[in-house]
Amino acid sequence: MSLQDQFTQALADSKNLPERPDNMTLLKIYALYKQGSSGDANGDRPGMTDFVGRAKFDAWANLKGTTQEAAMQQYVDLIESLK
């Protein structure tokens, strides 16, 4: 199975986890997904009043320089560890 196939399967699996991960883990899942699917963070950082959007953007921006393949693999590994 290719890494892209594993990534797609992990995305589906992430919606059916036995229990909801804590917020820090959810941020990590989001950031790895965005880095794996879109590459380095782009666009403007959300403003001070958008706490959730800002936290998500910052988590993604912290992965800058991580290859999409590495982010995909980390995403797959993280989802597997939560199942």
C-alpha positions in Angstrom: 0.0 0.0 0.0 1.4 3.4 -1.0 2.0 6.2 1.5 -0.8 8.2 -0.1 -3.2 5.2 0.3 -2.2 4.8 4.0 -2.7 8.6 4.5 -6.2 8.4 2.9 -7.0 5.4 5.1 -5.7 7.2 8.2 -7.9 10.2 7.4 -11.0 7.9 7.3 -9.9 6.1 10.5 -9.4 9.5 12.2 -13.2 10.0 12.0 -13.9 6.7 13.8 -11.5 6.7 16.7 -12.7 4.9 19.9 -12.5 8.1 21.9 -12.0 11.8 21.1 -8.3 12.8 21.5 -7.4 15.7 23.8 -7.0 19.2 22.2 -3.2 19.1 21.9 -3.5 15.8 20.0 -6.2 17.2 17.8 -4.0 20.1 17.0 -1.2 17.7 16.1 -3.5 15.7 13.9 -4.7 18.8 12.1 -1.2 20.2 11.6 0.2 16.9 10.3 -2.8 16.5 7.9 -2.4 20.1 6.6 1.4 19.7 6.2 1.0 16.3 4.5 -1.8 17.4 2.1 -0.7 21.1 1.4 2.9 21.5 2.4 4.2 24.5 4.5 1.6 26.8 6.0 0.5 29.6 3.8 -2.0 32.5 4.0 -2.4 35.0 6.7 -2.3 34.1 10.4 -5.8 34.5 11.9 -6.4 37.5 14.1 -6.3 37.6 17.9 -10.0 37.0 18.3 -9.9 33.8 16.4 -8.3 31.6 19.1 -9.0 28.3 17.5 -8.0 29.3 14.0 -4.8 30.9 15.4 -3.9 27.8 17.3 -4.5 25.6 14.3 -2.4 27.9 12.0 0.4 28.0 14.6 0.5 24.3 14.9 0.7 23.9 11.2 3.4 26.7 10.8 5.5 24.9 13.4 6.0 22.0 10.9 7.5 24.3 8.3 10.2 22.5 6.4 8.8 19.0 7.1 8.4 17.2 3.8 4.9 16.2 2.9 5.9 12.6 2.9 7.3 12.8 6.4 4.2 14.6 7.6 2.0 11.9 6.0 4.0 9.1 7.7 3.7 10.9 11.1 0.0 11.4 10.6 -0.5 7.7 9.7 1.6 6.6 12.8 -0.3 9.0 15.1 -3.8 7.8 13.9 -2.6 4.2 14.2 -1.5 4.8 17.8 -4.9 6.2 18.7 -7.0 3.3 17.3 
